[in-house]
């Protein structure tokens, strides 16, 4: 079972913006970098694996799954 996270609203907003850009075929490097920086910071702050955090964030934003 995937780990659940309590993502802050700004990180959810960044991933949502990135997902919209991906769907439109125009993901900006700045957006991708901001998401990765946010994921890395969240993972470090809470003691989680960065890859698990990234996958959890994508599940929430792209599929509406529980964090």
CNS distance restraints for C-alpha pairs under 8 A (distance, minus, plus):
assign (resid   2 and name CA) (resid  56 and name CA) 7.55 0.50 0.50
assign (resid   3 and name CA) (resid  52 and name CA) 7.39 0.50 0.50
assign (resid   3 and name CA) (resid  56 and name CA) 7.32 0.50 0.50
assign (resid   4 and name CA) (resid  56 and name CA) 7.03 0.50 0.50
assign (resid   4 and name CA) (resid  66 and name CA) 7.16 0.50 0.50
assign (resid   4 and name CA) (resid  67 and name CA) 4.87 0.50 0.50
assign (resid   5 and name CA) (resid  53 and name CA) 7.48 0.50 0.50
assign (resid   5 and name CA) (resid  56 and name CA) 7.16 0.50 0.50
assign (resid   5 and name CA) (resid  67 and name CA) 4.89 0.50 0.50
assign (resid   6 and name CA) (resid  67 and name CA) 6.13 0.50 0.50
assign (resid   7 and name CA) (resid  11 and name CA) 6.61 0.50 0.50
assign (resid   7 and name CA) (resid  12 and name CA) 6.63 0.50 0.50
assign (resid   7 and name CA) (resid  57 and name CA) 7.53 0.50 0.50
assign (resid   7 and name CA) (resid  67 and name CA) 7.05 0.50 0.50
assign (resid   8 and name CA) (resid  12 and name CA) 6.50 0.50 0.50
assign (resid   9 and name CA) (resid  13 and name CA) 6.08 0.50 0.50
assign (resid  10 and name CA) (resid  14 and name CA) 6.23 0.50 0.50
assign (resid  11 and name CA) (resid  15 and name CA) 6.32 0.50 0.50
assign (resid  11 and name CA) (resid  35 and name CA) 7.09 0.50 0.50
assign (resid  11 and name CA) (resid  38 and name CA) 6.24 0.50 0.50
assign (resid  11 and name CA) (resid  39 and name CA) 7.54 0.50 0.50
assign (resid  12 and name CA) (resid  16 and name CA) 6.06 0.50 0.50
assign (resid  12 and name CA) (resid  57 and name CA) 7.20 0.50 0.50
assign (resid  12 and name CA) (resid  61 and name CA) 6.98 0.50 0.50
assign (resid  13 and name CA) (resid  17 and name CA) 6.15 0.50 0.50
assign (resid  14 and name CA) (resid  18 and name CA) 6.24 0.50 0.50
assign (resid  14 and name CA) (resid  31 and name CA) 7.30 0.50 0.50
assign (resid  14 and name CA) (resid  34 and name CA) 7.20 0.50 0.50
assign (resid  14 and name CA) (resid  35 and name CA) 5.82 0.50 0.50
assign (resid  15 and name CA) (resid  19 and name CA) 6.05 0.50 0.50
assign (resid  15 and name CA) (resid  35 and name CA) 6.05 0.50 0.50
assign (resid  15 and name CA) (resid  57 and name CA) 7.34 0.50 0.50
assign (resid  15 and name CA) (resid  58 and name CA) 7.27 0.50 0.50
assign (resid  15 and name CA) (resid  61 and name CA) 6.81 0.50 0.50
assign (resid  16 and name CA) (resid  20 and name CA) 6.20 0.50 0.50
assign (resid  16 and name CA) (resid  61 and name CA) 6.03 0.50 0.50
assign (resid  16 and name CA) (resid  62 and name CA) 7.93 0.50 0.50
assign (resid  17 and name CA) (resid  21 and name CA) 6.22 0.50 0.50
assign (resid  17 and name CA) (resid  31 and name CA) 7.56 0.50 0.50
assign (resid  18 and name CA) (resid  22 and name CA) 6.09 0.50 0.50
assign (resid  18 and name CA) (resid  27 and name CA) 6.33 0.50 0.50
assign (resid  18 and name CA) (resid  28 and name CA) 7.99 0.50 0.50
assign (resid  18 and name CA) (resid  31 and name CA) 6.01 0.50 0.50
assign (resid  18 and name CA) (resid  32 and name CA) 6.48 0.50 0.50
assign (resid  18 and name CA) (resid  35 and name CA) 7.59 0.50 0.50
assign (resid  19 and name CA) (resid  23 and name CA) 6.16 0.50 0.50
assign (resid  19 and name CA) (resid  61 and name CA) 7.83 0.50 0.50
assign (resid  19 and name CA) (resid  62 and name CA) 7.27 0.50 0.50
assign (resid  20 and name CA) (resid  24 and name CA) 6.22 0.50 0.50
assign (resid  21 and name CA) (resid  25 and name CA) 6.10 0.50 0.50
assign (resid  21 and name CA) (resid  26 and name CA) 5.07 0.50 0.50
assign (resid  21 and name CA) (resid  27 and name CA) 4.55 0.50 0.50
assign (resid  21 and name CA) (resid  28 and name CA) 7.36 0.50 0.50
assign (resid  22 and name CA) (resid  26 and name CA) 5.88 0.50 0.50
assign (resid  22 and name CA) (resid  27 and name CA) 5.01 0.50 0.50
assign (resid  27 and name CA) (resid  31 and name CA) 6.94 0.50 0.50
assign (resid  27 and name CA) (resid  32 and name CA) 7.09 0.50 0.50
assign (resid  28 and name CA) (resid  32 and name CA) 6.39 0.50 0.50
assign (resid  29 and name CA) (resid  33 and name CA) 5.99 0.50 0.50
assign (resid  30 and name CA) (resid  34 and name CA) 6.08 0.50 0.50
assign (resid  31 and name CA) (resid  35 and name CA) 6.29 0.50 0.50
assign (resid  32 and name CA) (resid  36 and name CA) 6.25 0.50 0.50
assign (resid  33 and name CA) (resid  37 and name CA) 6.02 0.50 0.50
assign (resid  34 and name CA) (resid  38 and name CA) 6.08 0.50 0.50
assign (resid  35 and name CA) (resid  39 and name CA) 6.07 0.50 0.50
assign (resid  36 and name CA) (resid  40 and name CA) 6.03 0.50 0.50
assign (resid  37 and name CA) (resid  41 and name CA) 6.09 0.50 0.50
assign (resid  38 and name CA) (resid  42 and name CA) 6.04 0.50 0.50
assign (resid  39 and name CA) (resid  43 and name CA) 6.05 0.50 0.50
assign (resid  39 and name CA) (resid  50 and name CA) 6.51 0.50 0.50
assign (resid  39 and name CA) (resid  53 and name CA) 6.48 0.50 0.50
assign (resid  39 and name CA) (resid  54 and name CA) 6.11 0.50 0.50
assign (resid  40 and name CA) (resid  44 and name CA) 6.12 0.50 0.50
assign (resid  40 and name CA) (resid  50 and name CA) 5.74 0.50 0.50
assign (resid  41 and name CA) (resid  45 and name CA) 5.98 0.50 0.50
assign (resid  42 and name CA) (resid  46 and name CA) 6.13 0.50 0.50
assign (resid  42 and name CA) (resid  48 and name CA) 7.99 0.50 0.50
assign (resid  42 and name CA) (resid  53 and name CA) 7.86 0.50 0.50
assign (resid  43 and name CA) (resid  47 and name CA) 5.67 0.50 0.50
assign (resid  43 and name CA) (resid  48 and name CA) 4.64 0.50 0.50
assign (resid  43 and name CA) (resid  49 and name CA) 5.97 0.50 0.50
assign (resid  43 and name CA) (resid  50 and name CA) 5.18 0.50 0.50
assign (resid  43 and name CA) (resid  53 and name CA) 6.33 0.50 0.50
assign (resid  44 and name CA) (resid  48 and name CA) 6.45 0.50 0.50
assign (resid  44 and name CA) (resid  49 and name CA) 7.90 0.50 0.50
assign (resid  44 and name CA) (resid  50 and name CA) 7.62 0.50 0.50
assign (resid  48 and name CA) (resid  52 and name CA) 7.29 0.50 0.50
assign (resid  48 and name CA) (resid  53 and name CA) 6.89 0.50 0.50
assign (resid  49 and name CA) (resid  53 and name CA) 6.36 0.50 0.50
assign (resid  50 and name CA) (resid  54 and name CA) 6.15 0.50 0.50
assign (resid  51 and name CA) (resid  55 and name CA) 6.18 0.50 0.50
assign (resid  52 and name CA) (resid  56 and name CA) 6.02 0.50 0.50
assign (resid  53 and name CA) (resid  57 and name CA) 6.07 0.50 0.50
assign (resid  54 and name CA) (resid  58 and name CA) 6.24 0.50 0.50
assign (resid  55 and name CA) (resid  59 and name CA) 6.14 0.50 0.50
assign (resid  56 and name CA) (resid  60 and name CA) 6.33 0.50 0.50
assign (resid  56 and name CA) (resid  67 and name CA) 6.26 0.50 0.50
assign (resid  57 and name CA) (resid  61 and name CA) 6.23 0.50 0.50
assign (resid  57 and name CA) (resid  67 and name CA) 6.99 0.50 0.50
assign (resid  58 and name CA) (resid  62 and name CA) 5.53 0.50 0.50
assign (resid  58 and name CA) (resid  63 and name CA) 7.52 0.50 0.50
assign (resid  59 and name CA) (resid  63 and name CA) 5.21 0.50 0.50
assign (resid  59 and name CA) (resid  64 and name CA) 6.55 0.50 0.50
assign (resid  59 and name CA) (resid  65 and name CA) 5.62 0.50 0.50
assign (resid  59 and name CA) (resid  66 and name CA) 7.86 0.50 0.50
assign (resid  59 and name CA) (resid  67 and name CA) 7.59 0.50 0.50
assign (resid  60 and name CA) (resid  64 and name CA) 4.63 0.50 0.50
assign (resid  60 and name CA) (resid  65 and name CA) 4.58 0.50 0.50
assign (resid  60 and name CA) (resid  66 and name CA) 5.94 0.50 0.50
assign (resid  60 and name CA) (resid  67 and name CA) 5.66 0.50 0.50
assign (resid  61 and name CA) (resid  65 and name CA) 7.64 0.50 0.50
